[in-house]
């Protein structure tokens, strides 16, 4: 029976560590306060919940969190103008665009994410950061939050990634592709699977490390899992459940009840990868604020 990779616990520990880091820096630099801006277009209820969670977590560790909420009717130019203002704001160290955009006008989401300065792109979605990650320049880019959180959970399992066969199901630019890059530069042998992959069960059965981020309800069955594999489930799917007060519950892309009988470690849904994504967003922002402070000191501006 698999042990649980508890994202809530690991994320909580990370937030406490970040809080201590901020407090320590403030002893010598009282004005130090990492700033995160979240740009939301429209009124999607799920997006609002996510933004509020990020803002609350940021405030709890001593960060400034600015929620920039734009109406559904906003134009593309107005979104770009808002991002430009944040790019120029010295008090903002990280900017994210909450996706998907909820708008009545035609707005290019890629243009928006690429309009964030690469050095403030704490979501790691700018083409420059993605390119650096793909080339293995891990010390010179922002790593997208969900893949970075997955790597921390894999590390918690104690598995030595070097030489292991890692299988990633999903190739999105937010999770699947950067996840494959991170595993590759950690010296795993990586197979990327997607909707056109043939013989998927046979490929999954070879995985020492399995990361699933395809958005398909319980796609991966228990019998697919290699004995002793580490399983990271990034899926969030809503199913009806009359036993719950809300009448629904969340499940992942992996059949958890069956997979846990074969895996050595597995993430639950909810409570696995999700909390880690928020934690890594905070870490990216705090690290960037520290870098900017150190650069300012070195240049004699402090």
C-alpha positions in Angstrom: 0.0 0.0 0.0 1.4 3.4 -1.1 2.5 6.1 1.3 0.8 9.5 0.8 2.7 12.5 -0.5 0.9 15.1 1.5 1.0 18.3 -0.4 -0.9 20.2 2.3 1.8 19.3 4.9 4.7 20.0 2.6 3.2 23.3 1.4 2.5 24.3 5.0 6.2 23.6 5.9 7.3 25.6 2.9 5.1 28.6 3.8 6.6 28.6 7.4 10.1 28.6 5.9 9.3 31.5 3.5 7.8 33.4 6.4 11.1 33.0 8.4 13.1 34.1 5.4 11.1 37.3 5.0 11.4 38.0 8.7 15.1 37.4 8.7 15.7 39.7 5.7 13.5 42.4 7.3 15.9 42.5 10.4 18.5 44.2 8.2 16.1 45.7 5.6 12.9 46.7 7.3 11.2 47.9 4.1 11.7 44.4 2.5 8.3 43.1 1.3 7.9 40.7 -1.6 5.1 41.8 -3.9 2.9 39.6 -6.0 0.3 40.9 -8.5 -2.4 38.6 -9.8 -4.3 39.9 -12.9 -7.8 38.4 -13.3 -10.1 39.1 -16.2 -13.8 38.4 -15.7 -15.8 36.7 -13.0 -15.1 33.0 -13.2 -16.0 31.6 -9.7 -13.3 29.0 -9.7 -10.6 31.6 -10.7 -11.8 33.9 -8.0 -11.4 31.1 -5.4 -7.9 30.4 -6.7 -6.9 34.0 -6.6 -8.3 34.5 -3.1 -6.3 31.4 -1.9 -3.1 32.8 -3.4 -3.6 36.3 -1.9 -4.5 34.8 1.6 -1.4 32.6 1.6 0.8 35.5 0.5 -0.5 37.8 3.2 0.0 35.1 5.8 3.8 34.9 5.2 4.3 38.7 5.1 4.0 39.3 1.3 2.0 41.9 -0.4 -0.6 40.4 -2.7 -2.3 42.7 -5.2 -5.5 41.4 -6.9 -5.9 43.3 -10.2 -9.5 42.5 -11.3 -10.5 43.6 -14.7 -14.1 43.4 -16.1 -15.2 40.8 -18.7 -15.6 43.6 -21.3 -12.0 44.8 -21.0 -10.0 45.1 -24.2 -6.7 43.5 -25.0 -5.0 46.8 -24.9 -6.4 47.6 -21.5 -5.0 44.3 -20.2 -1.6 45.0 -21.7 -1.7 48.5 -20.2 -2.4 47.0 -16.7 0.5 44.6 -17.1 2.8 47.4 -18.3 2.1 49.3 -15.1 2.9 46.3 -13.0 6.1 45.7 -14.9 7.2 49.2 -14.0 6.2 49.0 -10.4 9.3 48.5 -8.2 7.2 47.1 -5.4 6.0 44.2 -7.5 8.4 41.2 -7.8 6.1 38.7 -9.4 3.2 38.9 -11.8 0.8 36.2 -13.0 -2.2 36.3 -15.3 -4.9 34.1 -14.0 -6.0 31.7 -16.7 -8.3 31.0 -18.4 -9.4 34.6 -19.2 -13.1 35.3 -18.9 -13.8 37.9 -21.4 -16.3 39.1 -24.0 -13.6 40.7 -26.3 -11.0 38.7 -28.2 -7.8 38.6 -26.1 -4.7 36.7 -26.9 -3.7 34.9 -23.6 -0.2 34.1 -25.0 0.4 37.7 -25.8 -0.7 38.6 -22.2 1.7 36.1 -20.5 4.5 37.2 -22.8 3.9 40.8 -21.9 4.9 40.1 -18.3 8.6 40.9 -17.9 10.6 37.6 -17.9 12.2 38.7 -14.7 8.8 39.1 -13.0 7.2 36.0 -14.7 6.8 33.9 -11.5 4.4 31.6 -13.4 7.3 30.6 -15.7 5.1 31.0 -18.8 7.0 33.6 -20.8 8.7 32.1 -23.9 12.1 33.2 -22.6 11.7 31.4 -19.3 10.2 28.3 -21.1 13.2 28.3 -23.6 15.7 28.6 -20.8 14.1 25.7 -19.0 14.0 23.6 -22.1 17.8 24.2 -22.5 18.5 23.3 -18.9 19.3 26.8 -17.7 17.5 26.1 -14.4 19.4 28.7 -12.5 18.4 31.5 -15.0 14.7 31.0 -15.3 11.4 30.8 -13.4 10.2 27.2 -13.2 6.4 26.9 -13.6 4.8 26.4 -10.2 3.0 23.1 -10.6 6.0 21.2 -12.1 8.3 22.7 -9.4 5.8 21.5 -6.8 5.7 18.0 -8.3 9.5 17.9 -8.2 9.5 18.7 -4.5 7.0 16.0 -3.8 9.1 13.5 -5.8 12.1 14.6 -3.8 10.1 13.9 -0.6 9.5 10.3 -1.7 13.2 9.7 -1.4 13.5 8.2 -4.9 16.8 8.9 -6.8 15.6 10.3 -10.1 18.9 9.7 -11.9 18.5 6.9 -14.4 14.9 6.2 -13.6 12.2 5.9 -16.3 9.8 8.8 -15.9 6.5 8.9 -17.8 4.6 12.2 -18.2 1.0 12.0 -19.5 0.2 15.4 -20.9 2.2 18.0 -22.8 0.7 21.4 -21.9 3.0 24.3 -21.6 1.9 24.9 -17.9 2.5 21.3 -16.6 3.4 18.5 -19.0 6.1 20.0 -21.1 8.0 21.8 -18.3 7.6 18.7 -16.1 9.3 16.6 -18.8 12.1 19.2 -19.0 12.7 19.2 -15.2 12.8 15.4 -15.1 15.2 15.3 -18.1 17.6 17.8 -16.5 17.4 15.7 -13.3 18.8 12.8 -15.4 15.7 10.7 -15.7 14.9 9.0 -19.0 11.6 10.6 -20.0 8.7 9.5 -22.1 6.0 12.1 -22.9 2.5 10.6 -23.6 -0.5 12.5 -25.0 -3.8 11.9 -26.8 -2.2 10.4 -29.8 0.0 7.9 -27.9 -0.5 4.3 -28.7 -0.3 1.5 -26.2 -0.5 3.9 -23.3 -1.0 1.2 -20.6 2.2 -0.6 -21.7 4.2 2.6 -21.5 2.9 3.5 -18.1 3.8 0.0 -16.8 7.5 0.9 -17.4 7.4 4.1 -15.3 9.4 4.3 -12.1 8.0 7.9 -11.8 4.6 8.7 -13.3 3.3 12.2 -13.6 -0.3 12.5 -14.9 -1.6 15.9 -16.1 -4.0 15.1 -18.9 -7.4 16.3 -17.4 -9.1 13.0 -18.0 -11.1 11.6 -15.1 -9.3 8.5 -13.7 -7.7 7.7 -17.0 -4.8 5.7 -15.4 -6.0 2.4 -14.0 -4.4 0.6 -11.1 -3.2 -2.3 -13.2 -1.2 0.1 -15.3 1.0 1.0 -12.4 4.5 -0.5 -12.0 5.0 -2.1 -8.6 6.7 0.5 -6.4 6.3 3.5 -8.7 6.0 7.0 -7.5 2.7 8.5 -8.8 2.1 12.2 -9.1 -1.5 13.1 -10.0 -2.0 16.7 -11.2 -5.6 16.1 -12.3 -8.6 17.9 -10.8 -12.0 16.6 -12.0 -15.4 17.1 -10.4 -17.8 14.1 -10.0 -21.2 13.8 -8.4 -21.2 12.5 -4.8 -24.5 12.5 -2.9 -22.7 11.7 0.3 -21.0 15.1 0.3 -22.8 18.2 1.4 -21.9 20.0 -1.8 -23.2 17.0 -3.8 -19.8 16.6 -5.5 -16.2 15.8 -4.9 -12.8 16.1 -6.6 -10.9 13.2 -8.1 -7.7 13.0 -10.2 -6.6 11.6 -13.5 -5.5 8.4 -11.7 -7.8 5.7 -10.2 -6.4 6.4 -6.7 -8.0 3.5 -4.8 -6.5 1.0 -7.2 -3.2 2.7 -7.9 -2.3 3.0 -4.3 -2.2 -0.8 -4.1 0.7 -0.9 -6.5 2.6 2.4 -6.0 5.2 3.1 -3.3 4.2 6.8 -3.0 1.1 8.6 -4.4 -0.4 12.1 -4.2 -4.1 12.3 -3.1 -6.7 14.5 -4.9 -7.4 16.9 -3.4 -4.5 17.7 -1.0 -1.6 16.6 -3.2 -0.2 18.7 -6.0 -2.7 21.6 -5.7 -1.3 23.1 -2.4 2.2 22.8 -3.8 1.3 25.0 -6.8 0.4 27.9 -4.5 3.5 27.2 -2.3 5.8 27.4 -5.3 4.2 30.6 -6.5 5.1 32.2 -3.2 8.6 30.7 -3.3 9.3 32.0 -6.8 8.2 35.5 -5.7 10.2 35.6 -2.5 13.3 34.3 -4.2 12.9 37.0 -6.9 12.4 39.7 -4.2 15.6 38.6 -2.5 17.5 38.7 -5.8 16.4 42.2 -6.6 17.3 43.3 -3.1 20.8 41.8 -3.4 21.3 43.4 -6.8 20.2 46.8 -5.5 22.7 46.5 -2.6 25.5 45.4 -4.9 24.8 48.5 -7.1 24.9 50.7 -4.1 21.2 51.7 -4.2 20.5 50.6 -0.6 
